[in-house]
């Protein structure tokens, strides 16, 4: 599992994430990380995606 501190550091940054079991990458801006380890990501269409950090396999910052 990826440490919570990494997600806290990347808050308000644009990232790519890969979710376990899904062959597609997702991209967007990390809005917040709540106490129950749910990450909120806003995509380019302003949709908000909620993902448990335990389901994230890879996270990279977009540059």
mmCIF file of the N, C-alpha and C atoms, coordinates in Angstrom:
data_MODEL
# 
_entry.id   MODEL 
# 
loop_
_atom_site.group_PDB 
_atom_site.id 
_atom_site.type_symbol 
_atom_site.label_atom_id 
_atom_site.label_alt_id 
_atom_site.label_comp_id 
_atom_site.label_asym_id 
_atom_site.label_entity_id 
_atom_site.label_seq_id 
_atom_site.pdbx_PDB_ins_code 
_atom_site.Cartn_x 
_atom_site.Cartn_y 
_atom_site.Cartn_z 
_atom_site.occupancy 
_atom_site.B_iso_or_equiv 
_atom_site.pdbx_formal_charge 
_atom_site.auth_seq_id 
_atom_site.auth_comp_id 
_atom_site.auth_asym_id 
_atom_site.auth_atom_id 
_atom_site.pdbx_PDB_model_num 
ATOM 1   N N  . UNK A 1 1  ? 0.834   -1.175 0.000   1.00 0.00 ? 1  UNK A N  1 
ATOM 2   C CA . UNK A 1 1  ? 0.000   0.000  0.000   1.00 0.00 ? 1  UNK A CA 1 
ATOM 3   C C  . UNK A 1 1  ? 0.887   1.249  0.000   1.00 0.00 ? 1  UNK A C  1 
ATOM 4   N N  . UNK A 1 2  ? 0.445   2.260  -0.712  1.00 0.00 ? 2  UNK A N  1 
ATOM 5   C CA . UNK A 1 2  ? 1.183   3.514  -0.800  1.00 0.00 ? 2  UNK A CA 1 
ATOM 6   C C  . UNK A 1 2  ? 0.934   4.315  0.484   1.00 0.00 ? 2  UNK A C  1 
ATOM 7   N N  . UNK A 1 3  ? 1.982   4.881  1.075   1.00 0.00 ? 3  UNK A N  1 
ATOM 8   C CA . UNK A 1 3  ? 1.812   5.627  2.328   1.00 0.00 ? 3  UNK A CA 1 
ATOM 9   C C  . UNK A 1 3  ? 0.900   6.850  2.181   1.00 0.00 ? 3  UNK A C  1 
ATOM 10  N N  . UNK A 1 4  ? 0.122   7.099  3.206   1.00 0.00 ? 4  UNK A N  1 
ATOM 11  C CA . UNK A 1 4  ? -0.820  8.225  3.227   1.00 0.00 ? 4  UNK A CA 1 
ATOM 12  C C  . UNK A 1 4  ? -0.106  9.567  3.024   1.00 0.00 ? 4  UNK A C  1 
ATOM 13  N N  . UNK A 1 5  ? 1.095   9.696  3.535   1.00 0.00 ? 5  UNK A N  1 
ATOM 14  C CA . UNK A 1 5  ? 1.868   10.942 3.446   1.00 0.00 ? 5  UNK A CA 1 
ATOM 15  C C  . UNK A 1 5  ? 2.081   11.368 1.992   1.00 0.00 ? 5  UNK A C  1 
ATOM 16  N N  . UNK A 1 6  ? 2.257   10.415 1.095   1.00 0.00 ? 6  UNK A N  1 
ATOM 17  C CA . UNK A 1 6  ? 2.448   10.736 -0.325  1.00 0.00 ? 6  UNK A CA 1 
ATOM 18  C C  . UNK A 1 6  ? 1.202   11.402 -0.887  1.00 0.00 ? 6  UNK A C  1 
ATOM 19  N N  . UNK A 1 7  ? 0.035   10.884 -0.548  1.00 0.00 ? 7  UNK A N  1 
ATOM 20  C CA . UNK A 1 7  ? -1.212  11.481 -1.030  1.00 0.00 ? 7  UNK A CA 1 
ATOM 21  C C  . UNK A 1 7  ? -1.417  12.874 -0.436  1.00 0.00 ? 7  UNK A C  1 
ATOM 22  N N  . UNK A 1 8  ? -1.055  13.039 0.833   1.00 0.00 ? 8  UNK A N  1 
ATOM 23  C CA . UNK A 1 8  ? -1.180  14.353 1.468   1.00 0.00 ? 8  UNK A CA 1 
ATOM 24  C C  . UNK A 1 8  ? -0.258  15.367 0.799   1.00 0.00 ? 8  UNK A C  1 
ATOM 25  N N  . UNK A 1 9  ? 0.934   14.933 0.405   1.00 0.00 ? 9  UNK A N  1 
ATOM 26  C CA . UNK A 1 9  ? 1.885   15.808 -0.271  1.00 0.00 ? 9  UNK A CA 1 
ATOM 27  C C  . UNK A 1 9  ? 1.383   16.220 -1.649  1.00 0.00 ? 9  UNK A C  1 
ATOM 28  N N  . UNK A 1 10 ? 0.690   15.326 -2.332  1.00 0.00 ? 10 UNK A N  1 
ATOM 29  C CA . UNK A 1 10 ? 0.227   15.591 -3.697  1.00 0.00 ? 10 UNK A CA 1 
ATOM 30  C C  . UNK A 1 10 ? -1.143  16.268 -3.765  1.00 0.00 ? 10 UNK A C  1 
ATOM 31  N N  . UNK A 1 11 ? -1.730  16.622 -2.626  1.00 0.00 ? 11 UNK A N  1 
ATOM 32  C CA . UNK A 1 11 ? -3.024  17.311 -2.630  1.00 0.00 ? 11 UNK A CA 1 
ATOM 33  C C  . UNK A 1 11 ? -2.906  18.618 -3.402  1.00 0.00 ? 11 UNK A C  1 
ATOM 34  N N  . UNK A 1 12 ? -3.904  18.901 -4.244  1.00 0.00 ? 12 UNK A N  1 
ATOM 35  C CA . UNK A 1 12 ? -3.970  20.067 -5.133  1.00 0.00 ? 12 UNK A CA 1 
ATOM 36  C C  . UNK A 1 12 ? -2.994  19.988 -6.301  1.00 0.00 ? 12 UNK A C  1 
ATOM 37  N N  . UNK A 1 13 ? -2.467  18.801 -6.589  1.00 0.00 ? 13 UNK A N  1 
ATOM 38  C CA . UNK A 1 13 ? -1.621  18.573 -7.756  1.00 0.00 ? 13 UNK A CA 1 
ATOM 39  C C  . UNK A 1 13 ? -2.329  17.628 -8.717  1.00 0.00 ? 13 UNK A C  1 
ATOM 40  N N  . UNK A 1 14 ? -1.932  17.695 -9.972  1.00 0.00 ? 14 UNK A N  1 
ATOM 41  C CA . UNK A 1 14 ? -2.482  16.804 -10.987 1.00 0.00 ? 14 UNK A CA 1 
ATOM 42  C C  . UNK A 1 14 ? -1.662  15.521 -11.018 1.00 0.00 ? 14 UNK A C  1 
ATOM 43  N N  . UNK A 1 15 ? -2.348  14.390 -11.049 1.00 0.00 ? 15 UNK A N  1 
ATOM 44  C CA . UNK A 1 15 ? -1.685  13.091 -10.979 1.00 0.00 ? 15 UNK A CA 1 
ATOM 45  C C  . UNK A 1 15 ? -2.301  12.107 -11.976 1.00 0.00 ? 15 UNK A C  1 
ATOM 46  N N  . UNK A 1 16 ? -1.553  11.045 -12.243 1.00 0.00 ? 16 UNK A N  1 
ATOM 47  C CA . UNK A 1 16 ? -2.063  9.858  -12.921 1.00 0.00 ? 16 UNK A CA 1 
ATOM 48  C C  . UNK A 1 16 ? -2.135  8.770  -11.863 1.00 0.00 ? 16 UNK A C  1 
ATOM 49  N N  . UNK A 1 17 ? -3.214  7.996  -11.862 1.00 0.00 ? 17 UNK A N  1 
ATOM 50  C CA . UNK A 1 17 ? -3.294  6.855  -10.952 1.00 0.00 ? 17 UNK A CA 1 
ATOM 51  C C  . UNK A 1 17 ? -3.674  5.601  -11.735 1.00 0.00 ? 17 UNK A C  1 
ATOM 52  N N  . UNK A 1 18 ? -3.164  4.484  -11.273 1.00 0.00 ? 18 UNK A N  1 
ATOM 53  C CA . UNK A 1 18 ? -3.535  3.173  -11.794 1.00 0.00 ? 18 UNK A CA 1 
ATOM 54  C C  . UNK A 1 18 ? -4.185  2.412  -10.651 1.00 0.00 ? 18 UNK A C  1 
ATOM 55  N N  . UNK A 1 19 ? -5.378  1.900  -10.907 1.00 0.00 ? 19 UNK A N  1 
ATOM 56  C CA . UNK A 1 19 ? -6.129  1.170  -9.890  1.00 0.00 ? 19 UNK A CA 1 
ATOM 57  C C  . UNK A 1 19 ? -5.935  -0.322 -10.110 1.00 0.00 ? 19 UNK A C  1 
ATOM 58  N N  . UNK A 1 20 ? -5.757  -1.053 -9.023  1.00 0.00 ? 20 UNK A N  1 
ATOM 59  C CA . UNK A 1 20 ? -5.567  -2.504 -9.119  1.00 0.00 ? 20 UNK A CA 1 
ATOM 60  C C  . UNK A 1 20 ? -6.730  -3.157 -9.863  1.00 0.00 ? 20 UNK A C  1 
ATOM 61  N N  . UNK A 1 21 ? -6.396  -4.020 -10.819 1.00 0.00 ? 21 UNK A N  1 
ATOM 62  C CA . UNK A 1 21 ? -7.416  -4.761 -11.548 1.00 0.00 ? 21 UNK A CA 1 
ATOM 63  C C  . UNK A 1 21 ? -8.024  -4.018 -12.725 1.00 0.00 ? 21 UNK A C  1 
ATOM 64  N N  . UNK A 1 22 ? -7.625  -2.773 -12.949 1.00 0.00 ? 22 UNK A N  1 
ATOM 65  C CA . UNK A 1 22 ? -8.138  -1.996 -14.082 1.00 0.00 ? 22 UNK A CA 1 
ATOM 66  C C  . UNK A 1 22 ? -6.950  -1.620 -14.957 1.00 0.00 ? 22 UNK A C  1 
ATOM 67  N N  . UNK A 1 23 ? -7.048  -1.882 -16.238 1.00 0.00 ? 23 UNK A N  1 
ATOM 68  C CA . UNK A 1 23 ? -5.937  -1.682 -17.159 1.00 0.00 ? 23 UNK A CA 1 
ATOM 69  C C  . UNK A 1 23 ? -5.832  -0.265 -17.702 1.00 0.00 ? 23 UNK A C  1 
ATOM 70  N N  . UNK A 1 24 ? -6.591  0.659  -17.165 1.00 0.00 ? 24 UNK A N  1 
ATOM 71  C CA . UNK A 1 24 ? -6.623  2.025  -17.677 1.00 0.00 ? 24 UNK A CA 1 
ATOM 72  C C  . UNK A 1 24 ? -6.125  2.990  -16.616 1.00 0.00 ? 24 UNK A C  1 
ATOM 73  N N  . UNK A 1 25 ? -5.422  4.055  -17.067 1.00 0.00 ? 25 UNK A N  1 
ATOM 74  C CA . UNK A 1 25 ? -4.988  5.076  -16.116 1.00 0.00 ? 25 UNK A CA 1 
ATOM 75  C C  . UNK A 1 25 ? -6.060  6.140  -15.965 1.00 0.00 ? 25 UNK A C  1 
ATOM 76  N N  . UNK A 1 26 ? -6.103  6.745  -14.817 1.00 0.00 ? 26 UNK A N  1 
ATOM 77  C CA . UNK A 1 26 ? -6.997  7.862  -14.555 1.00 0.00 ? 26 UNK A CA 1 
ATOM 78  C C  . UNK A 1 26 ? -6.132  9.073  -14.253 1.00 0.00 ? 26 UNK A C  1 
ATOM 79  N N  . UNK A 1 27 ? -6.592  10.239 -14.662 1.00 0.00 ? 27 UNK A N  1 
ATOM 80  C CA . UNK A 1 27 ? -5.837  11.447 -14.360 1.00 0.00 ? 27 UNK A CA 1 
ATOM 81  C C  . UNK A 1 27 ? -6.771  12.504 -13.807 1.00 0.00 ? 27 UNK A C  1 
ATOM 82  N N  . UNK A 1 28 ? -6.209  13.368 -12.997 1.00 0.00 ? 28 UNK A N  1 
ATOM 83  C CA . UNK A 1 28 ? -6.987  14.449 -12.422 1.00 0.00 ? 28 UNK A CA 1 
ATOM 84  C C  . UNK A 1 28 ? -6.237  15.125 -11.299 1.00 0.00 ? 28 UNK A C  1 
ATOM 85  N N  . UNK A 1 29 ? -6.927  16.023 -10.627 1.00 0.00 ? 29 UNK A N  1 
ATOM 86  C CA . UNK A 1 29 ? -6.355  16.792 -9.525  1.00 0.00 ? 29 UNK A CA 1 
ATOM 87  C C  . UNK A 1 29 ? -6.857  16.215 -8.204  1.00 0.00 ? 29 UNK A C  1 
ATOM 88  N N  . UNK A 1 30 ? -5.934  15.943 -7.295  1.00 0.00 ? 30 UNK A N  1 
ATOM 89  C CA . UNK A 1 30 ? -6.325  15.449 -5.976  1.00 0.00 ? 30 UNK A CA 1 
ATOM 90  C C  . UNK A 1 30 ? -6.949  16.599 -5.199  1.00 0.00 ? 30 UNK A C  1 
ATOM 91  N N  . UNK A 1 31 ? -8.193  16.413 -4.806  1.00 0.00 ? 31 UNK A N  1 
ATOM 92  C CA . UNK A 1 31 ? -8.900  17.441 -4.047  1.00 0.00 ? 31 UNK A CA 1 
ATOM 93  C C  . UNK A 1 31 ? -8.657  17.261 -2.557  1.00 0.00 ? 31 UNK A C  1 
ATOM 94  N N  . UNK A 1 32 ? -8.860  16.037 -2.079  1.00 0.00 ? 32 UNK A N  1 
ATOM 95  C CA . UNK A 1 32 ? -8.694  15.807 -0.641  1.00 0.00 ? 32 UNK A CA 1 
ATOM 96  C C  . UNK A 1 32 ? -8.522  14.325 -0.349  1.00 0.00 ? 32 UNK A C  1 
ATOM 97  N N  . UNK A 1 33 ? -8.083  14.071 0.869   1.00 0.00 ? 33 UNK A N  1 
ATOM 98  C CA . UNK A 1 33 ? -7.972  12.718 1.410   1.00 0.00 ? 33 UNK A CA 1 
ATOM 99  C C  . UNK A 1 33 ? -8.634  12.755 2.778   1.00 0.00 ? 33 UNK A C  1 
ATOM 100 N N  . UNK A 1 34 ? -9.708  11.983 2.940   1.00 0.00 ? 34 UNK A N  1 
ATOM 101 C CA . UNK A 1 34 ? -10.429 12.056 4.220   1.00 0.00 ? 34 UNK A CA 1 
ATOM 102 C C  . UNK A 1 34 ? -9.888  11.043 5.234   1.00 0.00 ? 34 UNK A C  1 
ATOM 103 N N  . UNK A 1 35 ? -10.453 11.052 6.416   1.00 0.00 ? 35 UNK A N  1 
ATOM 104 C CA . UNK A 1 35 ? -9.972  10.211 7.516   1.00 0.00 ? 35 UNK A CA 1 
ATOM 105 C C  . UNK A 1 35 ? -10.143 8.716  7.268   1.00 0.00 ? 35 UNK A C  1 
ATOM 106 N N  . UNK A 1 36 ? -11.072 8.345  6.402   1.00 0.00 ? 36 UNK A N  1 
ATOM 107 C CA . UNK A 1 36 ? -11.282 6.923  6.104   1.00 0.00 ? 36 UNK A CA 1 
ATOM 108 C C  . UNK A 1 36 ? -10.480 6.483  4.877   1.00 0.00 ? 36 UNK A C  1 
ATOM 109 N N  . UNK A 1 37 ? -9.443  7.236  4.519   1.00 0.00 ? 37 UNK A N  1 
ATOM 110 C CA . UNK A 1 37 ? -8.518  6.934  3.416   1.00 0.00 ? 37 UNK A CA 1 
ATOM 111 C C  . UNK A 1 37 ? -9.204  6.851  2.057   1.00 0.00 ? 37 UNK A C  1 
ATOM 112 N N  . UNK A 1 38 ? -10.171 7.722  1.833   1.00 0.00 ? 38 UNK A N  1 
ATOM 113 C CA . UNK A 1 38 ? -10.815 7.853  0.529   1.00 0.00 ? 38 UNK A CA 1 
ATOM 114 C C  . UNK A 1 38 ? -10.245 9.095  -0.146  1.00 0.00 ? 38 UNK A C  1 
ATOM 115 N N  . UNK A 1 39 ? -9.701  8.905  -1.343  1.00 0.00 ? 39 UNK A N  1 
ATOM 116 C CA . UNK A 1 39 ? -9.092  9.981  -2.113  1.00 0.00 ? 39 UNK A CA 1 
ATOM 117 C C  . UNK A 1 39 ? -10.129 10.550 -3.066  1.00 0.00 ? 39 UNK A C  1 
ATOM 118 N N  . UNK A 1 40 ? -10.272 11.866 -3.108  1.00 0.00 ? 40 UNK A N  1 
ATOM 119 C CA . UNK A 1 40 ? -11.193 12.526 -4.031  1.00 0.00 ? 40 UNK A CA 1 
ATOM 120 C C  . UNK A 1 40 ? -10.372 13.168 -5.129  1.00 0.00 ? 40 UNK A C  1 
ATOM 121 N N  . UNK A 1 41 ? -10.675 12.789 -6.381  1.00 0.00 ? 41 UNK A N  1 
ATOM 122 C CA . UNK A 1 41 ? -9.948  13.289 -7.542  1.00 0.00 ? 41 UNK A CA 1 
ATOM 123 C C  . UNK A 1 41 ? -10.937 13.928 -8.498  1.00 0.00 ? 41 UNK A C  1 
ATOM 124 N N  . UNK A 1 42 ? -10.608 15.115 -8.992  1.00 0.00 ? 42 UNK A N  1 
ATOM 125 C CA . UNK A 1 42 ? -11.449 15.812 -9.963  1.00 0.00 ? 42 UNK A CA 1 
ATOM 126 C C  . UNK A 1 42 ? -10.803 15.676 -11.336 1.00 0.00 ? 42 UNK A C  1 
ATOM 127 N N  . UNK A 1 43 ? -11.552 15.150 -12.318 1.00 0.00 ? 43 UNK A N  1 
ATOM 128 C CA . UNK A 1 43 ? -10.996 14.981 -13.656 1.00 0.00 ? 43 UNK A CA 1 
ATOM 129 C C  . UNK A 1 43 ? -11.209 16.242 -14.493 1.00 0.00 ? 43 UNK A C  1 
ATOM 130 N N  . UNK A 1 44 ? -10.791 16.192 -15.769 1.00 0.00 ? 44 UNK A N  1 
ATOM 131 C CA . UNK A 1 44 ? -10.852 17.384 -16.624 1.00 0.00 ? 44 UNK A CA 1 
ATOM 132 C C  . UNK A 1 44 ? -12.279 17.826 -16.930 1.00 0.00 ? 44 UNK A C  1 
ATOM 133 N N  . UNK A 1 45 ? -13.253 16.940 -16.745 1.00 0.00 ? 45 UNK A N  1 
ATOM 134 C CA . UNK A 1 45 ? -14.658 17.278 -16.979 1.00 0.00 ? 45 UNK A CA 1 
ATOM 135 C C  . UNK A 1 45 ? -15.371 17.685 -15.693 1.00 0.00 ? 45 UNK A C  1 
ATOM 136 N N  . UNK A 1 46 ? -14.601 17.944 -14.643 1.00 0.00 ? 46 UNK A N  1 
ATOM 137 C CA . UNK A 1 46 ? -15.105 18.341 -13.325 1.00 0.00 ? 46 UNK A CA 1 
ATOM 138 C C  . UNK A 1 46 ? -15.925 17.255 -12.632 1.00 0.00 ? 46 UNK A C  1 
ATOM 139 N N  . UNK A 1 47 ? -15.716 15.997 -13.013 1.00 0.00 ? 47 UNK A N  1 
ATOM 140 C CA . UNK A 1 47 ? -16.323 14.868 -12.303 1.00 0.00 ? 47 UNK A CA 1 
ATOM 141 C C  . UNK A 1 47 ? -15.442 14.534 -11.107 1.00 0.00 ? 47 UNK A C  1 
ATOM 142 N N  . UNK A 1 48 ? -16.061 14.205 -9.998  1.00 0.00 ? 48 UNK A N  1 
ATOM 143 C CA . UNK A 1 48 ? -15.296 13.837 -8.810  1.00 0.00 ? 48 UNK A CA 1 
ATOM 144 C C  . UNK A 1 48 ? -15.346 12.326 -8.643  1.00 0.00 ? 48 UNK A C  1 
ATOM 145 N N  . UNK A 1 49 ? -14.161 11.733 -8.527  1.00 0.00 ? 49 UNK A N  1 
ATOM 146 C CA . UNK A 1 49 ? -14.010 10.294 -8.391  1.00 0.00 ? 49 UNK A CA 1 
ATOM 147 C C  . UNK A 1 49 ? -13.522 10.011 -6.975  1.00 0.00 ? 49 UNK A C  1 
ATOM 148 N N  . UNK A 1 50 ? -14.153 9.072  -6.294  1.00 0.00 ? 50 UNK A N  1 
ATOM 149 C CA . UNK A 1 50 ? -13.736 8.654  -4.951  1.00 0.00 ? 50 UNK A CA 1 
ATOM 150 C C  . UNK A 1 50 ? -13.076 7.290  -5.056  1.00 0.00 ? 50 UNK A C  1 
ATOM 151 N N  . UNK A 1 51 ? -11.825 7.190  -4.589  1.00 0.00 ? 51 UNK A N  1 
ATOM 152 C CA . UNK A 1 51 ? -11.067 5.947  -4.674  1.00 0.00 ? 51 UNK A CA 1 
ATOM 153 C C  . UNK A 1 51 ? -10.413 5.681  -3.327  1.00 0.00 ? 51 UNK A C  1 
ATOM 154 N N  . UNK A 1 52 ? -10.515 4.455  -2.858  1.00 0.00 ? 52 UNK A N  1 
ATOM 155 C CA . UNK A 1 52 ? -9.805  4.068  -1.634  1.00 0.00 ? 52 UNK A CA 1 
ATOM 156 C C  . UNK A 1 52 ? -8.315  3.973  -1.948  1.00 0.00 ? 52 UNK A C  1 
ATOM 157 N N  . UNK A 1 53 ? -7.469  4.510  -1.073  1.00 0.00 ? 53 UNK A N  1 
ATOM 158 C CA . UNK A 1 53 ? -6.037  4.487  -1.374  1.00 0.00 ? 53 UNK A CA 1 
ATOM 159 C C  . UNK A 1 53 ? -5.477  3.064  -1.379  1.00 0.00 ? 53 UNK A C  1 
ATOM 160 N N  . UNK A 1 54 ? -6.156  2.136  -0.749  1.00 0.00 ? 54 UNK A N  1 
ATOM 161 C CA . UNK A 1 54 ? -5.702  0.742  -0.772  1.00 0.00 ? 54 UNK A CA 1 
ATOM 162 C C  . UNK A 1 54 ? -5.899  0.110  -2.150  1.00 0.00 ? 54 UNK A C  1 
ATOM 163 N N  . UNK A 1 55 ? -6.751  0.703  -2.999  1.00 0.00 ? 55 UNK A N  1 
ATOM 164 C CA . UNK A 1 55 ? -6.988  0.188  -4.351  1.00 0.00 ? 55 UNK A CA 1 
ATOM 165 C C  . UNK A 1 55 ? -6.033  0.771  -5.385  1.00 0.00 ? 55 UNK A C  1 
ATOM 166 N N  . UNK A 1 56 ? -5.233  1.758  -5.009  1.00 0.00 ? 56 UNK A N  1 
ATOM 167 C CA . UNK A 1 56 ? -4.333  2.414  -5.955  1.00 0.00 ? 56 UNK A CA 1 
ATOM 168 C C  . UNK A 1 56 ? -3.014  1.659  -5.992  1.00 0.00 ? 56 UNK A C  1 
ATOM 169 N N  . UNK A 1 57 ? -2.616  1.255  -7.203  1.00 0.00 ? 57 UNK A N  1 
ATOM 170 C CA . UNK A 1 57 ? -1.371  0.516  -7.373  1.00 0.00 ? 57 UNK A CA 1 
ATOM 171 C C  . UNK A 1 57 ? -0.200  1.454  -7.640  1.00 0.00 ? 57 UNK A C  1 
ATOM 172 N N  . UNK A 1 58 ? -0.425  2.495  -8.468  1.00 0.00 ? 58 UNK A N  1 
ATOM 173 C CA . UNK A 1 58 ? 0.641   3.427  -8.858  1.00 0.00 ? 58 UNK A CA 1 
ATOM 174 C C  . UNK A 1 58 ? 0.075   4.830  -8.884  1.00 0.00 ? 58 UNK A C  1 
ATOM 175 N N  . UNK A 1 59 ? 0.857   5.798  -8.428  1.00 0.00 ? 59 UNK A N  1 
ATOM 176 C CA . UNK A 1 59 ? 0.482   7.205  -8.540  1.00 0.00 ? 59 UNK A CA 1 
ATOM 177 C C  . UNK A 1 59 ? 1.709   7.977  -9.010  1.00 0.00 ? 59 UNK A C  1 
ATOM 178 N N  . UNK A 1 60 ? 1.518   8.828  -10.024 1.00 0.00 ? 60 UNK A N  1 
ATOM 179 C CA . UNK A 1 60 ? 2.602   9.673  -10.515 1.00 0.00 ? 60 UNK A CA 1 
ATOM 180 C C  . UNK A 1 60 ? 2.084   11.086 -10.692 1.00 0.00 ? 60 UNK A C  1 
ATOM 181 N N  . UNK A 1 61 ? 2.948   12.042 -10.451 1.00 0.00 ? 61 UNK A N  1 
ATOM 182 C CA . UNK A 1 61 ? 2.574   13.442 -10.615 1.00 0.00 ? 61 UNK A CA 1 
ATOM 183 C C  . UNK A 1 61 ? 2.671   13.816 -12.087 1.00 0.00 ? 61 UNK A C  1 
ATOM 184 N N  . UNK A 1 62 ? 1.669   14.541 -12.579 1.00 0.00 ? 62 UNK A N  1 
ATOM 185 C CA . UNK A 1 62 ? 1.695   15.014 -13.966 1.00 0.00 ? 62 UNK A CA 1 
ATOM 186 C C  . UNK A 1 62 ? 2.562   16.252 -14.039 1.00 0.00 ? 62 UNK A C  1 
ATOM 187 N N  . UNK A 1 63 ? 3.349   16.334 -15.072 1.00 0.00 ? 63 UNK A N  1 
ATOM 188 C CA . UNK A 1 63 ? 4.207   17.511 -15.275 1.00 0.00 ? 63 UNK A CA 1 
ATOM 189 C C  . UNK A 1 63 ? 3.987   18.067 -16.643 1.00 0.00 ? 63 UNK A C  1 
# 
